[in-house]
Amino acid sequence: MRSFTDFLKIFNKQKNIKHREVILCAFFDQNMQKNFLIIAGIFLFLEVYIYQAIRTLTDNSWIKTGYWVLSLAVYGIFAYEVTHFQRSDRSTVRAQIMISLFLIFILPKIFVVLFLLIDDIFRTGGYLIGFTQSSENFFPERRKFLSIVGLGMGGILSALFIDGITFGKYRHTVRRVRVKFNNLPKSFKGYKIVQISDVHSGSFSDPSKLQHAIDLINEQKPDLVLFTGDMVNNVADEFKPFIPLFSKIQAKDGKLAILGNHDYGDYVSWESPAAKKENLDTLISYEKQAGFDMLRNEHRVIERNGEQLYILGVENWGLKPFPQFGKIDDALKNVPESATKILMSHDPTHFDYVVKKHPANIHLTLSGHTHGMQFGLDLKNVKWSPVQYKYPKWADLYESEGKLLYVNRGFGVLGYPGRVGVLPEITLFELS
């Protein structure tokens, strides 16, 4: 497929759903591979420039040779992984290797380029303006200093990405949020709800390494646990080894769950629509074995002393190309208009485009999906992540038109198998 136009022609000719899925995956595979290889090619070209920093700092031939051997090995492995990558792969290991290599060994070198460029701009500016002779424009100490700064900052970024893989994805933290409802029944004042989201169990190889996170959930002694989608990356069997672990989560009024975009198996190819449906049914069965009651455009009633709290759960609804299966009206059937309602909806865009405009007056929506991009600054007064340019509401509590949205930062990881700055989250809500 040479262009998007060619893709559309071939895609529209196919009436078979399976064939369309294969063509779609192939198109995105080719374009993603092409983009990654172009970026890597640019960096490989810049290696000659980056190498100047190494030469500035040392005359040791072993170090200089070792640098080239390591760099070429990394680019070789990266190119191999990219050219053999297919979105239809059941396992995400290849994607994790590819992204990790890029973030740890390739991307940080941009700092070296920037700082050497600063020196070259000064030197070139001096030549052009003519304030000094060309022989006076070379300052070895300045170039050495800038080389050290560039390599140092690149090294720090690499170290952060390594730490995120080794430790960051296991640094689960509890965030406590008090939510005030105007119509909350007295029996539910102080009611505690734990939200987790985006487990992506296929990104973890050892369930026991998440035991501390499950213990942390139980330490909150929640009345109710809500899971807001994406239990797996692609297929149901990813979650099977985790069933005993997630079965240990305890809540007085049970555990409810919804589906996220990854749970449908849309990112891999299937032999038939029936096989794809069977995978989804299997995932729901596995989650049931772990004690989770799946809500698919429906609701559950939590009752205390004759008073009710309504929990609504809809299927995934996101902006295209994400599926739009969520149906609030179905979830609201037989729910009193004046009832206190909490909605679980995986994708936060559902809130702005549908939920807050809905006449049912859903006071609180719980979402996930963004992961906080697993990278950013997540301090008390300073919050930034690249994901905010796609999802303005990407983490924490937001209010709009009198309605509240909470976006959970996610329990697991996807793609890059780590977290830098944006830690995995367990949210504890206390109602008032």
VEXDREN-2710 file (C-alpha; in Angstrom, 1 decimal):
% VEXDREN-2710
k/r/px/py/pz
1/MET/0.0/0.0/0.0
2/ARG/1.8/3.1/-1.2
3/SER/-0.5/5.8/0.0
4/PHE/-3.6/6.5/2.1
5/THR/-5.6/6.7/-1.1
6/ASP/-4.5/3.2/-2.1
7/PHE/-5.4/2.0/1.4
8/LEU/-8.9/3.3/1.1
9/LYS/-9.5/1.8/-2.3
10/ILE/-8.4/-1.7/-1.1
11/PHE/-10.2/-1.3/2.3
12/ASN/-13.5/-0.3/0.7
13/LYS/-13.4/-3.2/-1.7
14/GLN/-13.4/-5.7/1.2
15/LYS/-16.7/-6.7/2.6
16/ASN/-15.3/-9.3/5.0
17/ILE/-14.7/-7.9/8.5
18/LYS/-11.7/-10.1/9.1
19/HIS/-10.0/-9.0/5.8
20/ARG/-10.7/-5.4/6.7
21/GLU/-9.0/-5.9/10.1
22/VAL/-5.9/-7.5/8.4
23/ILE/-5.7/-4.6/5.9
24/LEU/-6.0/-2.0/8.6
25/CYS/-3.3/-3.6/10.8
26/ALA/-1.0/-3.9/7.7
27/PHE/-1.5/-0.2/6.8
28/PHE/-0.7/1.0/10.3
29/ASP/2.2/-1.4/10.7
30/GLN/3.8/-0.1/7.5
31/ASN/3.4/3.6/8.4
32/MET/4.5/3.1/12.0
33/GLN/7.6/1.2/10.9
34/LYS/8.4/3.8/8.3
35/ASN/8.1/6.7/10.8
36/PHE/10.2/4.9/13.4
37/LEU/12.9/4.1/10.8
38/ILE/13.0/7.6/9.5
39/ILE/13.5/9.0/13.1
40/ALA/16.2/6.4/13.8
41/GLY/17.8/7.3/10.5
42/ILE/18.0/10.9/11.4
43/PHE/19.5/10.1/14.8
44/LEU/22.0/7.8/13.1
45/PHE/23.0/10.6/10.8
46/LEU/23.4/12.9/13.9
47/GLU/25.6/10.3/15.5
48/VAL/28.5/11.7/13.6
49/TYR/27.7/15.1/15.2
50/ILE/27.2/13.5/18.7
51/TYR/30.5/11.7/18.4
52/GLN/32.2/15.0/18.5
53/ALA/31.3/15.2/22.2
54/ILE/33.0/11.9/22.9
55/ARG/36.1/13.1/21.0
56/THR/36.2/16.3/22.9
57/LEU/36.2/14.5/26.2
58/THR/38.6/11.7/25.6
59/ASP/41.4/10.5/23.3
60/ASN/41.1/6.9/24.5
61/SER/40.6/4.8/21.3
62/TRP/38.9/2.0/23.3
63/ILE/36.3/4.3/24.6
64/LYS/35.6/5.8/21.1
65/THR/35.5/2.4/19.5
66/GLY/33.3/1.1/22.2
67/TYR/30.9/4.0/21.7
68/TRP/30.5/3.2/18.0
69/VAL/30.1/-0.6/18.6
70/LEU/27.4/0.0/21.2
71/SER/25.6/2.6/19.1
72/LEU/25.6/0.5/16.0
73/ALA/24.4/-2.6/18.0
74/VAL/21.5/-0.6/19.4
75/TYR/20.5/0.8/16.0
76/GLY/20.8/-2.7/14.5
77/ILE/18.6/-4.3/17.2
78/PHE/16.1/-1.4/17.0
79/ALA/15.8/-1.7/13.2
80/TYR/15.3/-5.4/13.5
81/GLU/12.5/-5.1/16.1
82/VAL/10.8/-2.3/14.1
83/THR/10.9/-4.2/10.8
84/HIS/9.5/-7.4/12.4
85/PHE/6.9/-5.6/14.5
86/GLN/3.2/-6.2/13.7
87/ARG/0.3/-4.7/15.5
88/SER/-1.4/-8.1/15.2
89/ASP/1.1/-9.7/17.5
90/ARG/-0.5/-11.2/20.6
91/SER/2.5/-10.3/22.8
92/THR/3.6/-6.8/23.4
93/VAL/7.2/-7.8/24.2
94/ARG/8.6/-6.6/20.9
95/ALA/6.9/-3.3/21.2
96/GLN/8.3/-2.9/24.7
97/ILE/11.8/-3.7/23.6
98/MET/11.5/-1.3/20.6
99/ILE/10.2/1.6/22.7
100/SER/12.7/1.0/25.6
101/LEU/15.7/1.0/23.2
102/PHE/14.5/4.2/21.6
103/LEU/13.9/6.0/25.0
104/ILE/17.0/4.8/26.8
105/PHE/19.7/4.8/24.0
106/ILE/18.5/7.1/21.2
107/LEU/16.2/9.9/22.4
108/PRO/18.5/11.2/25.2
109/LYS/21.2/12.0/22.6
110/ILE/19.1/15.0/21.5
111/PHE/20.6/16.8/24.5
112/VAL/24.1/16.3/23.2
113/VAL/23.0/17.7/19.8
114/LEU/21.3/20.7/21.4
115/PHE/24.3/21.7/23.5
116/LEU/26.9/21.2/20.7
117/LEU/24.6/23.2/18.5
118/ILE/24.7/26.1/21.0
119/ASP/28.5/26.2/20.7
120/ASP/28.4/26.0/16.9
121/ILE/25.8/28.8/16.7
122/PHE/28.1/31.0/18.7
123/ARG/31.0/30.2/16.5
124/THR/29.1/30.6/13.3
125/GLY/27.6/33.9/14.6
126/GLY/31.1/35.1/15.3
127/TYR/32.2/34.3/11.8
128/LEU/29.3/35.9/10.1
129/ILE/29.3/39.1/12.1
130/GLY/33.0/39.4/11.8
131/PHE/33.7/40.6/15.3
132/THR/36.6/38.2/15.6
133/GLN/38.9/36.3/13.4
134/SER/38.0/32.6/12.7
135/SER/41.0/31.4/14.7
136/GLU/39.6/33.1/17.8
137/ASN/36.2/31.5/17.6
138/PHE/37.1/28.1/18.9
139/PHE/37.0/27.8/22.6
140/PRO/37.9/24.2/23.6
141/GLU/36.9/24.7/27.3
142/ARG/33.5/25.9/26.3
143/ARG/32.9/23.0/24.0
144/LYS/34.2/20.6/26.6
145/PHE/31.8/22.0/29.2
146/LEU/28.8/21.9/26.8
147/SER/29.7/18.3/25.8
148/ILE/29.7/17.3/29.5
149/VAL/26.4/19.0/30.1
150/GLY/24.8/17.4/27.1
151/LEU/26.1/14.0/27.9
152/GLY/25.2/14.4/31.5
153/MET/21.6/15.5/30.8
154/GLY/21.2/12.7/28.3
155/GLY/22.5/10.2/30.9
156/ILE/20.1/11.5/33.5
157/LEU/17.2/11.0/31.1
158/SER/18.4/7.4/30.2
159/ALA/18.7/6.7/33.9
160/LEU/15.1/7.9/34.6
161/PHE/13.7/5.6/31.8
162/ILE/15.7/2.6/33.2
163/ASP/14.4/3.4/36.8
164/GLY/10.9/3.7/35.4
165/ILE/11.1/0.2/34.0
166/THR/12.9/-1.4/37.0
167/PHE/11.1/0.3/39.8
168/GLY/8.7/3.1/38.6
169/LYS/5.9/0.8/37.4
170/TYR/5.7/-0.8/40.8
171/ARG/5.6/2.5/42.9
172/HIS/1.8/2.3/43.4
173/THR/0.5/5.2/45.4
174/VAL/-2.9/5.9/47.0
175/ARG/-4.5/9.3/46.1
176/ARG/-7.3/10.3/48.5
177/VAL/-10.2/12.4/47.1
178/ARG/-13.2/13.7/48.9
179/VAL/-16.3/14.2/46.7
180/LYS/-19.3/16.2/47.9
181/PHE/-22.7/15.3/46.5
182/ASN/-25.7/17.6/47.1
183/ASN/-28.1/14.6/47.2
184/LEU/-26.0/11.9/48.9
185/PRO/-28.2/9.8/51.2
186/LYS/-27.1/10.0/54.9
187/SER/-26.3/6.3/55.0
188/PHE/-23.5/6.8/52.4
189/LYS/-21.7/9.7/54.1
190/GLY/-18.1/8.6/54.6
191/TYR/-18.6/5.7/52.1
192/LYS/-15.3/4.6/50.6
193/ILE/-14.8/3.7/47.0
194/VAL/-11.5/2.5/45.5
195/GLN/-10.9/3.0/41.8
196/ILE/-8.3/1.2/39.8
197/SER/-7.9/1.4/36.0
198/ASP/-5.8/0.2/33.1
199/VAL/-4.1/-2.9/34.6
200/HIS/-2.8/-4.1/31.2
201/SER/-1.9/-7.4/32.8
202/GLY/-0.1/-8.6/29.7
203/SER/2.6/-6.0/30.4
204/PHE/3.7/-7.8/33.6
205/SER/5.5/-11.2/33.6
206/ASP/5.2/-11.9/37.4
207/PRO/1.9/-11.5/39.2
208/SER/3.7/-11.6/42.6
209/LYS/5.4/-8.3/41.9
210/LEU/2.0/-6.6/42.1
211/GLN/1.1/-8.2/45.5
212/HIS/2.1/-5.0/47.3
213/ALA/-0.4/-3.0/45.2
214/ILE/-3.2/-5.4/46.1
215/ASP/-2.3/-5.2/49.8
216/LEU/-2.4/-1.4/49.4
217/ILE/-5.9/-1.6/48.1
218/ASN/-7.1/-3.8/51.0
219/GLU/-5.4/-1.6/53.5
220/GLN/-7.9/1.2/52.6
221/LYS/-10.8/-1.1/53.7
222/PRO/-13.0/0.0/50.8
223/ASP/-16.8/-0.4/50.8
224/LEU/-16.7/-0.8/47.0
225/VAL/-14.0/-1.3/44.3
226/LEU/-14.5/0.0/40.8
227/PHE/-12.3/-1.0/37.9
228/THR/-12.6/1.3/34.9
229/GLY/-11.3/-0.9/32.0
230/ASP/-8.3/-2.2/30.1
231/MET/-7.6/-5.3/32.1
232/VAL/-5.5/-6.7/29.2
233/ASN/-3.4/-5.4/26.2
234/ASN/-4.9/-7.7/23.6
235/VAL/-6.2/-11.1/24.6
236/ALA/-8.0/-12.6/27.6
237/ASP/-5.3/-15.2/28.5
238/GLU/-3.0/-12.3/29.6
239/PHE/-5.2/-12.0/32.7
240/LYS/-5.5/-15.7/33.5
241/PRO/-2.3/-15.8/35.7
242/PHE/-3.5/-12.8/37.6
243/ILE/-6.9/-14.2/38.6
244/PRO/-5.7/-15.5/42.0
245/LEU/-4.0/-12.2/42.8
246/PHE/-7.0/-10.0/41.9
247/SER/-9.3/-12.4/43.7
248/LYS/-7.7/-11.2/47.0
249/ILE/-9.1/-7.7/46.6
250/GLN/-11.7/-7.3/49.3
251/ALA/-14.6/-4.8/49.4
252/LYS/-17.8/-4.9/51.6
253/ASP/-20.2/-4.2/48.7
254/GLY/-18.2/-6.0/46.0
255/LYS/-16.2/-5.2/42.9
256/LEU/-17.6/-3.8/39.7
257/ALA/-15.9/-3.5/36.3
258/ILE/-16.3/-2.1/32.8
259/LEU/-14.5/-2.7/29.5
260/GLY/-11.8/-0.5/28.0
261/ASN/-10.8/-0.1/24.4
262/HIS/-8.0/-2.8/24.7
263/ASP/-10.4/-5.4/26.2
264/TYR/-12.2/-5.9/22.9
265/GLY/-9.2/-7.4/21.1
266/ASP/-9.3/-4.8/18.3
267/TYR/-5.6/-4.5/18.0
268/VAL/-4.9/-8.1/16.9
269/SER/-6.3/-10.1/14.0
270/TRP/-8.7/-13.0/14.6
271/GLU/-9.7/-16.0/12.5
272/SER/-13.3/-14.9/12.6
273/PRO/-15.7/-12.5/14.4
274/ALA/-16.8/-15.5/16.5
275/ALA/-13.3/-16.0/17.8
276/LYS/-13.0/-12.4/18.7
277/LYS/-16.3/-12.5/20.6
278/GLU/-15.2/-15.7/22.4
279/ASN/-12.1/-13.9/23.5
280/LEU/-14.2/-11.1/25.0
281/ASP/-16.5/-13.5/26.7
282/THR/-13.5/-15.4/28.1
283/LEU/-12.1/-12.1/29.6
284/ILE/-15.4/-11.3/31.2
285/SER/-15.5/-14.9/32.6
286/TYR/-11.9/-14.5/34.0
287/GLU/-12.8/-11.2/35.6
288/LYS/-15.9/-12.8/37.2
289/GLN/-13.6/-15.5/38.6
290/ALA/-11.6/-12.7/40.2
291/GLY/-14.7/-11.4/41.8
292/PHE/-15.6/-8.6/39.4
293/ASP/-19.1/-8.0/38.2
294/MET/-19.0/-6.6/34.6
295/LEU/-21.3/-3.8/33.7
296/ARG/-22.1/-3.4/30.0
297/ASN/-24.4/-0.4/29.6
298/GLU/-26.2/-1.3/32.9
299/HIS/-26.2/-0.3/36.5
300/ARG/-26.1/-1.8/40.0
301/VAL/-27.7/-0.6/43.2
302/ILE/-25.9/-0.3/46.5
303/GLU/-28.3/-0.2/49.3
304/ARG/-27.9/0.8/53.0
305/ASN/-30.6/1.3/55.5
306/GLY/-33.2/1.5/52.7
307/GLU/-31.2/4.2/50.9
308/GLN/-29.6/3.7/47.4
309/LEU/-26.5/4.6/45.6
310/TYR/-26.5/3.9/41.8
311/ILE/-23.4/2.8/40.0
312/LEU/-23.6/3.0/36.2
313/GLY/-21.2/1.2/33.9
314/VAL/-21.0/1.8/30.2
315/GLU/-18.8/0.1/27.5
316/ASN/-16.0/2.0/25.9
317/TRP/-16.9/5.3/24.3
318/GLY/-14.1/7.4/22.8
319/LEU/-13.4/9.7/19.8
320/LYS/-12.8/7.8/16.6
321/PRO/-11.0/5.5/15.9
322/PHE/-11.8/4.2/19.4
323/PRO/-15.1/2.2/19.7
324/GLN/-18.3/4.0/20.7
325/PHE/-20.2/1.2/22.4
326/GLY/-21.2/3.2/25.5
327/LYS/-24.9/3.8/25.9
328/ILE/-25.8/5.9/28.9
329/ASP/-29.6/5.6/28.3
330/ASP/-29.4/1.9/28.6
331/ALA/-27.4/2.1/31.8
332/LEU/-30.0/4.6/33.2
333/LYS/-33.1/2.3/32.7
334/ASN/-35.2/2.2/35.8
335/VAL/-32.8/4.6/37.6
336/PRO/-34.8/7.3/39.5
337/GLU/-34.1/10.8/38.1
338/SER/-33.3/12.1/41.6
339/ALA/-31.0/9.2/42.5
340/THR/-27.3/9.7/43.4
341/LYS/-25.4/8.3/40.4
342/ILE/-21.7/7.5/39.8
343/LEU/-20.7/6.6/36.2
344/MET/-17.8/4.4/35.1
345/SER/-16.7/5.2/31.6
346/HIS/-13.2/4.3/30.5
347/ASP/-12.3/7.2/28.1
348/PRO/-12.5/10.7/29.6
349/THR/-13.5/12.3/26.3
350/HIS/-16.9/10.6/26.9
351/PHE/-17.5/13.1/29.7
352/ASP/-17.0/16.3/27.6
353/TYR/-18.8/15.0/24.5
354/VAL/-21.7/13.2/26.1
355/VAL/-22.0/12.8/29.8
356/LYS/-21.9/16.4/31.1
357/LYS/-24.6/17.3/28.5
358/HIS/-26.9/14.5/29.4
359/PRO/-30.1/15.5/31.2
360/ALA/-29.8/12.6/33.7
361/ASN/-27.5/14.8/35.9
362/ILE/-24.7/12.3/36.6
363/HIS/-22.7/14.0/39.3
364/LEU/-19.4/12.0/39.1
365/THR/-17.8/10.1/36.3
366/LEU/-14.8/7.9/36.8
367/SER/-12.4/7.3/33.9
368/GLY/-8.8/6.2/33.1
369/HIS/-7.3/5.5/29.6
370/THR/-4.7/8.2/29.5
371/HIS/-2.1/6.6/31.9
372/GLY/-0.8/10.2/32.2
373/MET/1.3/8.9/29.3
374/GLN/3.5/7.2/32.1
375/PHE/5.7/10.3/31.8
376/GLY/5.6/13.8/33.1
377/LEU/5.7/16.1/36.1
378/ASP/3.0/15.2/38.7
379/LEU/3.7/17.5/41.6
380/LYS/1.2/19.2/43.9
381/ASN/1.2/22.6/42.1
382/VAL/2.9/21.6/38.8
383/LYS/1.3/19.0/36.5
384/TRP/2.5/18.4/33.0
385/SER/2.5/15.4/30.6
386/PRO/2.7/15.2/26.8
387/VAL/-0.7/13.4/26.9
388/GLN/-2.4/16.7/27.9
389/TYR/-2.1/17.9/24.3
390/LYS/-4.5/15.1/23.2
391/TYR/-6.5/14.8/26.5
392/PRO/-6.9/18.1/28.3
393/LYS/-8.4/16.2/31.2
394/TRP/-5.7/13.6/31.8
395/ALA/-5.3/13.2/35.6
396/ASP/-7.1/14.2/38.8
397/LEU/-10.5/15.8/39.4
398/TYR/-12.1/18.2/37.0
399/GLU/-15.4/20.1/37.2
400/SER/-17.4/21.3/34.2
401/GLU/-21.0/22.5/34.0
402/GLY/-21.6/21.4/37.6
403/LYS/-20.5/17.8/36.9
404/LEU/-17.3/16.1/38.1
405/LEU/-14.8/13.9/36.2
406/TYR/-12.0/12.0/37.8
407/VAL/-9.2/10.6/35.6
408/ASN/-7.2/7.8/37.1
409/ARG/-3.5/7.6/36.1
410/GLY/-3.7/3.8/35.7
411/PHE/-2.5/0.8/37.5
412/GLY/-0.3/-0.8/34.9
413/VAL/1.8/0.2/31.8
414/LEU/1.5/-0.1/28.0
415/GLY/4.1/0.3/25.3
416/TYR/6.9/1.8/27.4
417/PRO/7.1/-0.8/30.2
418/GLY/7.8/1.8/32.9
419/ARG/6.7/5.1/34.5
420/VAL/8.7/8.3/35.0
421/GLY/7.1/11.0/37.1
422/VAL/3.5/9.8/36.8
423/LEU/3.2/6.9/39.2
424/PRO/0.7/4.1/39.1
425/GLU/-2.5/5.0/41.0
426/ILE/-5.0/3.6/43.4
427/THR/-7.7/6.2/44.1
428/LEU/-9.6/6.3/47.3
429/PHE/-12.8/8.3/47.2
430/GLU/-14.7/9.3/50.3
431/LEU/-18.2/10.5/49.7
432/SER/-19.8/13.4/51.6
END
